[in-house]
Amino acid sequence: MSPHDQKDTKSFLHSPASLKLSVAELLRKRREELGKDLKNVEAATNVRTKYLERIEVGDYEHLPDDVYTLGYIKSYADYLGFETTPVVNMYKKERASFNQAHGQSLLVQKASRLGLKPIGKKGFAFTSKSLLILFASLVFVLIVAYFGWQIA
C-alpha cells in the first residue's frame, strides 16, 4: 500500500466526526464493511477477541481500566483506517457519560476490590507511625513480662 493510499483510508470520509454513531457502532460497522472478523482483528492488533467484542457492544462495565481500553480502541481504530484521536475522544466522552449515569459505582466497586476506602471513612491504617507504636508497645510488654518472671 502506497503512502497516498494509506492517507486516503484515513481521510475525512472515515472520520468519526462525520458520523453520528457511537464508538461501538462505528467500529463494528467499519469492520463489517471491510469484511473482517474479530479473529483477523485480534491477530493484527494483538487485542483479545473478548475485549473487541465488549468494545463493539459498548460494554464499558466489563472492559479493563481506561488505560488499557484506550490503547485497545486506538489500535482497533487505526487498524480499521480511522484517525485515532477523534475516536479516542469520542470514547472518552461516552465513557464519562456512562460513569456519570451509573453514579461512579464502577469506580467504587473497583476500589473496594482493591481494599481502598474513600477519604473520610474511619478505619485503621498501617502507617509507619502506627507500626512504630505497635513495635514499642510489644517491646515494653516483653520487658515488663521478663522482669515479672525474674522477680517471681
C-alpha positions, 0 to 999 in steps of 0.5 A: 500500500502506497503512502497516498493510499494509506492517507486516503483510508484515513481521510475525512470520509472515515472520520468519526466526526462525520458520523453520528454513531457511537464508538461501538457502532462505528467500529463494528460497522467499519469492520463489517464493511471491510469484511473482517472478523474479530479473529483477523482483528485480534491477530493484527492488533494483538487485542483479545477477541473478548475485549473487541467484542465488549468494545463493539457492544459498548460494554464499558462495565466489563472492559479493563481500566481506561488505560488499557481500553484506550490503547485497545480502541486506538489500535482497533481504530487505526487498524480499521483506517480511522484517525485515532484521536477523534475516536479516542475522544469520542470514547472518552466522552461516552465513557464519562457519560456512562460513569456519570449515569451509573453514579461512579459505582464502577469506580467504587466497586473497583476500589473496594476490590482493591481494599481502598476506602474513600477519604473520610471513612474511619478505619485503621491504617498501617502507617509507619507511625502506627507500626512504630507504636505497635513495635514499642508497645510489644517491646515494653510488654516483653520487658515488663513480662521478663522482669515479672518472671525474674522477680517471681 
